[in-house]
Amino acid sequence: MEGVLLKKPAISFGDQFYNILSMVKRCGEIERLPYVIKEQLENFTYNEDELLDFLAAILEDSATIDLQYLWEHEPDETRKKEALEPLADLTARKLGLLKL
């Protein structure tokens, strides 16, 4: 993902959420790696609009919470529940349980 953000050719070796981007090529078989590298070096086309749409979609479906702080440091159960409300609301909207 970092390579794509830096406008560099990217190759992934597993199932990644960003494999959907046309700029990322997945190499599922190590024997194919030289060919995938060659293809990326010779035919890579950076698509900023595609990347911006992808990042905007991620942000639209995100909730801002500090899980590490809540799990490790917040002793107050009421505050924990309040802090988790944005995530619960997002999940409920995605499941069709809550309307905007």
N, C-alpha and C positions, 0 to 999 in steps of 0.2 A: 504494500500500500504506500509505503514511503517513497518508493521509486516513482509511482504514478504521480504523487503529489509534487515531486521534484521534476516532473516532465521527462522521466527516463523510461526506457523500455522495461517492462516488468514481466517476470515469469514466476508462477506459483507452482508449488509441488503438492498441493492438496486442495481440499474443498475450502475455499475462502469466500467470505461475503462479497469481496470485491472482484471475484472472477467474472462477474457479470459485465464488467467494463471491457470494451473492445480493445483497450490498450494493454490488457493483461492476457498473457497466454499461459495456459496450464500445461505442465509437463507431467503426465501421469506415468510415464515409463522412462527410466533413467537413460535407456539406450537412445531415446529420441532427443535428449537434451542438446546435443550439438546442432541438430536441425532447428530446434525451437529457438536457440540462441541466434543462429544465422538468420532465421526469419525475422526475429525481433530487431536485429541490427540493420537489416536491409529494408524492412517494410514497416517499421514502427511509425505510426501517425498519432501524434498527441491531439486529443480532442477535449479542449477546455470546457466547451458547453456541456458535453456528456458528463465530465467530472463534476461540474458545478450542479447539474441536475441531480446527480447521485448524492453529493454531499447535502444538498438541500432536502432531499427525501429522507436521509438519515436524521438530520436535525429536526425535521417535522415529526418524525416518529420517535423522538427522544424525550426523556424527562430528566431534569437536572436535580440530582440528589447526591449526597456524599455518603455512599454506602459504607465505606471503610470507617468513617467517623461514627456513623450510627451503630455499626456492629461492635466496634472496639472501644468507643469512648462515651457514648451517650447513655447515661444511667436512667434517665426519665422515660418511662414507657409511653407516656402521653406525647412527649416530644418526638419520639421515634415514629409513632403512628402518624402524627401530623407531617413529619418530614417525608414519609413514604406515600402520602396522598397523591402527589403528581404521578408517581409510577403506577399506583392503583388506578387512577383515573385514565391514564393512557391505556393500560391493559383492558379496562372495562370498555373504552371506546373501540378498541381493536376487536373486541369480542362482540360488539354490538349491544352491550348492556347499558351503555351510557351515551346519550345524544349530546352534541355540542350545544 
